[in-house]
Amino acid sequence: MDAVEKTKPVLDAAKGINATIYRLHAIRGEIAKIEEPRTRMPREYNAAVTNLPASTRQGPLYGIQLHMI
């Protein structure tokens, strides 16, 4: 089982807790970039940006990073 397959149960559990959390969508966007870049990736990154709080644990540049992808 590859690393992406191992993450899916964890991401599904996180989705069950809070399906709109920006970090979940950012991680799913990164996975989509590897698996199927033209289909799911833009939707996941847009959801991450839409749900991005004013301040994140990743620091003030994280929002800029998401917007640049």
N, C-alpha and C positions, 0 to 999 in steps of 0.2 A: 504494500500500500504506500503510495507516495505521500509527500507532505501535505499536498492540497487536499487529498481525500481524508487525511487525518484531521484536518481543521473543520471539515464540514459539520460533524456532530456538535462541535463547540459553537460554531457560528449559528447553527439551528437553535441551540439552547439559548444563546444570547438573543436571538430574534424572538424567542418565546417570552423572554423577560421584558425586552423593550425593542420593538421592531423599527423604531425611528432613530435610534442612537446613531449619531454621525460616524462614530468610529467603526461600527459594524459595516456600514455602507462603504467606507473607505477601504476596509480590508477586502470586502467582497469585490470592490472595483479593481483592486490589485490582482486578485485571483482571476477575475474576468479578463484582465489585460493579458494574462498568461494563456488562458484557455480559449477565449473567444473575443478578441479585442473590439470588434466592430458592432457587437450586438448588445451585450449586457453592461459593458464597462461604462458608457456615457450615462446610462440610467442610474447606476450605483454612485458614481461621483456626483451627479446632480443631486441625488438624495442626501449625500454626505454634506454638500454645501448648503442645501436647504435647511438641514437640521443642525447646522453648526452653531454652537452657542457663542455668545460674545467673547467669552474667555475659555480657553481649553488648557488641559494639563500639558499638552505638547508645546505650549508657548504661543506667543503672539504671531509667529510666522507660519504656524500650521495652516491657518485659514488661507493665507496667500498661497501656500504650497498646493492646497486642494484646488484653488481656483486656476492654478497654472497647468494642471494635468489635463 
